[in-house]
Amino acid sequence: VDIDWEFPADPTRGGRPFDTKNFTLLMKEFKEAIAVEASATHKAPLLLTTATPAGDNAKLFELGEVAKYADWINLMSYDFYGAW
């Protein structure tokens, strides 16, 4: 399951300040639901991944907290650009 909430908490894109925490809570709820489903079906749990921006927009996420629930975090590296 890949969660791609592009810009939580970014007011210029319809986000609200508390969406940073809401994203973390969403990841936690997904992780818990995946564990329940795996236990009930006796199958391997689904992987939970997320795509997050790199650079300044990363501050819209609690990456340290999200990492507790995500099996994998994909950085959207196209957010990096420059003349290097």
C-alpha positions in Angstrom: 0.0 0.0 0.0 1.6 3.3 -1.1 0.4 6.5 0.5 1.2 9.6 -1.6 -0.3 12.6 0.2 1.7 15.2 -1.6 1.6 18.3 0.6 -0.2 17.9 4.0 -0.2 21.1 5.9 0.7 23.3 3.0 -1.9 26.1 3.0 -1.1 27.0 -0.6 -2.3 23.6 -1.7 -5.4 23.2 0.6 -3.5 21.7 3.6 -4.2 22.5 7.2 -1.6 22.9 10.0 -2.8 19.7 11.8 -2.5 17.6 8.6 1.2 17.0 9.4 0.0 15.0 12.5 -2.9 13.6 10.6 -0.6 12.1 8.0 1.4 10.3 10.8 -1.9 9.1 12.3 -3.0 7.8 8.9 0.2 5.8 8.5 -0.3 4.4 12.0 -3.9 3.3 11.3 -2.9 1.7 8.0 -0.1 -0.2 9.8 -2.4 -1.4 12.5 -5.1 -2.5 9.9 -2.5 -4.3 7.8 -1.4 -6.2 10.9 -5.0 -7.2 11.8 -5.6 -8.3 8.2 -2.4 -10.4 8.1 -3.3 -12.0 11.4 -6.8 -12.8 10.3 -5.8 -14.3 7.0 -2.5 -15.9 8.1 -0.8 -14.3 5.2 2.2 -12.1 5.1 1.4 -8.4 5.9 1.2 -6.0 3.0 4.1 -3.5 2.8 3.2 0.1 3.7 5.2 2.7 1.8 4.9 6.4 1.3 6.3 9.0 -1.1 7.5 12.2 0.5 9.1 15.3 -0.9 12.7 16.0 -0.4 14.0 19.5 0.5 12.0 22.2 2.1 8.6 20.4 1.7 9.9 17.5 3.8 9.1 19.7 6.9 5.4 19.0 6.1 6.0 15.5 7.4 7.0 14.0 10.8 9.5 11.7 9.0 10.9 10.3 12.2 7.4 9.3 13.3 6.3 8.1 9.9 9.3 5.9 9.7 8.0 3.9 12.7 5.1 2.8 10.5 6.4 2.8 6.9 8.3 -0.2 5.6 9.8 2.0 3.0 9.9 5.8 2.4 10.4 6.9 -1.2 11.9 10.4 -1.6 10.5 12.3 -4.5 14.0 13.4 -5.7 12.6 15.5 -8.6 12.2 18.2 -5.9 16.0 18.6 -6.1 17.2 20.9 -8.8 20.0 23.3 -9.3 23.1 24.2 -11.3 25.5 21.7 -9.7 
